[in-house]
Amino acid sequence: MVFVEIPLSQCHDDFYSTCRKMFSCGNFTNIDFPFWGDIRPSGCGYPRLKLHCERSVTTIEIMKVNYSVLYVDSNSQILKISREDYRDGICSPVNYVSSTLDPTLFDFGPGYQNLTLFYGCAPYPIPHIPGEFTCDLVNGDVVHLELGAHGPPKDCNASVFVPMPKASLVQPEIWISLSKLEETIRDGFEVRWKGDTAGYCNHCKESMGVCGYDLNSNTPTCYHDNDHYTEKCSAAETSRILIFLSGEISDPVVVAILD
């Protein structure tokens, strides 16, 4: 017979302390789960929901596109974002990457429709028609607009699609005014992150815990401190397992687990 001590669980004092800290940047204060970043380590939120703070501007990267965060509503799980590369206009992107989402993490908010911007196109036979703009910053390249999400046609070099409010796309100003188009793109769009993070986190807080994310199991978790769970944590640190060796040593039989 052999006694073996095996750790069964571990209290999360470090995560409990660090994940209590809130993300704050510029106009944003007290942002917590499911986000992490800055003073909040990776165990405090979903891996792909990392927030960055630079010069009091909060940003997030989604599918290789950097976005400014315009607002966060944790209760409705809504995030409003705006493309960083279009902040100075539609002629400014260095890389032509469309606004796509990870379907396992996000849904587009209601009331939006994709608008495709085609770059490096041959001008239409009739110049300056609605839906065509000239980019002076890139050697006078022509940009065409078209509803929907499309790849570049043969007479264009690249294409980028961005979500736009459906109500704005029926306004003629969008198709004839470059400034109006760029203003609407800067206003951003809403996405909703999936999973009942708000409900889970509220339940965790009711138990005197702090919401976090277990990177080993890839699931949300709830961190507690030793002060509220001293008895539970100390008892769970190790357990002694009584093993009865019968026959070959390679074939042990567990008789009992002793606390």
N, C-alpha and C positions, 0 to 999 in steps of 0.2 A: 504494500500500500504506500502511496506517495501523496504528499500534500504539495500542490502547486499554486502559487499566487499569480493571478492573471488580472490585469486592470480591465474593468468592464466599462467604465465611463469616466468622464473627466468634467470637472466644473470649469466654467468659462469665465473666470474672474477678469482676465485680460480683455476679452471681447466685451464682457459686460460693461467694463469701465470705458473702453474706447468707443464702443458703438452708442453710448449715451451721448457722445458729442455730436453736435449738429453741423451740417454743412452750411456755411454762410459765405456769400459772395455778392458784393454790390447790393442790389435791391433785394436779394434773396437771403432769408434767414430761416434757421430752424428746419432745414430739409433733412429728413432721415430716411429710413427704410422705405422703398427698396433701393435707394441710391447710396452710393459710396463715393469716395474721392477726397482729396485734400487731407484733412485730419481724420477722416473715417477710413479705416483699412478695408481690404477687399472682403473680409468676412462679415462686413456690415451690410452688404447689399448684393443684388444680382450682378454677376460678372460683367454683363454687357450694359450695365446702367451706371457707368462711372461718369461723374461730373468733374469738370475742370474749371479752375478759376484763374483768369489772367486779366490783369488790369480791371478788376471788378466786373468782368464779363463772364457769365456762366455758359459753358459749352458742353456738348455731348457729341460723341462720334457714333453714327449709326450707318452700318454698311459702307464704310470708307468715305463718308461725307461728314464734315464738321458742321454742327448747327449751333446757333445761339439759342439759349433757352429763354423763352419769353414769359412763361409761367408754368407752375406745377400745382396740380390739385390732387393731393394724395387720396382724398375721399372718393372722387370719381375716377381716379387713376388716369387723369388727362395730362398730357404734356404738350405745350405749344412750342414749336420750334421754327427757326428761320435759317436758311442756308447762309453760312458764313461767306462762301465764295461769291454770292450774289449781293452781298451787302453794298458794294460799290457799283452795282449795275449788272446787266446780263452779259456784258462783253468781258467780264473780269475772270471767269473761271480758268484755272491753269489746267485742270484735268476735267474732262467731260464725263462726269459720273451722275447717273440719274438718282432721283430720290426714291429708292426702294427700301422696304422694311424687312426685317427678319420676321417671317410669319409666325414663328414660335413665340415671339416676344411682344409684337406690336400689331395693332390694327389701325388703319386710317380712321380718323374721325368722320362722322357723317357730314354730308353736304359738300364734298370735295370731288373734283374731277381732274385728271391729269391733263397737262398742257405740255406739248413737246416743242422744244426750241431746236431748230436745225441750224447748224453752224457751217460756214464755209460753202454756202450754196451759190449756185449760179442765179443771178437776178431773174425775177419773173419778167416776161416780155413787156409788161406794163409796169414801170417803176413806181415805187411808193404806194402800192396798193395796200389795203388793210391786211395786217398780218405779216408785213415785211419791214425790217428795220436794218439800218446800216451801222456797223460797229466801227467807228473811227479809230478805236484803240487797237484794232487788229487789221490794219491795212485796208480798211473799208470793206471787210467781209460782210456778206449779207446774212441776216438771221431771219428764218421763216418760222411762223407759228402754225401749229395744227393741233386740234383737239385729240386727246387720247395719248397713249404711250406707244411710241414708234421708234424703230431703229432708223439710222440715216439712209435716205434714198441715194441712188447712184450719183446724183449731182450735188451732194452735200458731203462734207468731211466727217461730221460728228452730230450727235443728237443728245439732248438731255431733257428728260421729262420731270416736271415738278407738279405737286398737287396745288390746285387753285380752288377757291370757293366757287361753286357753280353759279352763284348769283353774280359774281364779278365777270364771268365769262360771257354773259349775255349783254353786258354793257359795251357799246361800241368803242368807248374810250380805250379799252384794253387793246383793241386791235389797231388803233391808229395813233395812240400816244405812248411813246417809249417811257416817259416818266411815270405814267399811270400804271403801266405794266410792271415796272421795276418797284414801284411803291407797294403794289399788291403782293408781289413775291416776297418783299421784305416783311410784310405783315405776317408771313408764316402760315403754318397749318397745324392742326391738332392730330395727335396720335394717342391711342389708349394702350397702356401696357396691360398684358394679360395676366390671369391668375388673380385670385381673391387676396391680394396682398393686404388691402385695408382691413378686411375682416380678420385675417390671420394675425395681423399686427395688433389689432385692438384686443383680441383674446390674449395675446402674449402680455401686453401691458397690464391687463386686468390681473394677471398672475404675478405681478411685480417683476416681470422680465423685460428684456430688451430684444427687439427684433433683429435678426441677422440672417446670414446665409451660410450653410454648411457646404464648403467647397468639395469635400470628400464625397458626400452623398448627392450633391447638386440639388438640394432642397432647402426651403426656408427653415429657420430654426429659431429657438427662443433661448437667449442667454439669461442665466440667473446668477446672482452673487451668493457667496457663502453665508452672508448674514441672514438671508431669508431661507436658505436651503442648506444650513450647516449639517443637520442630521442626515439629510438625503445625500449630500455630496460626500461626506466623510464615509458613509456606508458604501457608497458606490465606487470609491476609489479602487479597492481591490476586493476580490473574493477568493477564498481558498477552495480548491476543487480536490475532492478526495477521489483518487484514481486507484482502482484495483487492477493490477496487472495479472492477467490470466494467460498462461501459455506463452506465446511469443510476445516479446516486448513491443513489437510493432502493432499489436492488437489490444490496446488498453480499453477497459470498460469503465465509464464514468458512473460511479455509484451515487454520489451526492455532491451538491454544491453547498458549501458551508459559508454563512456570512461571518 
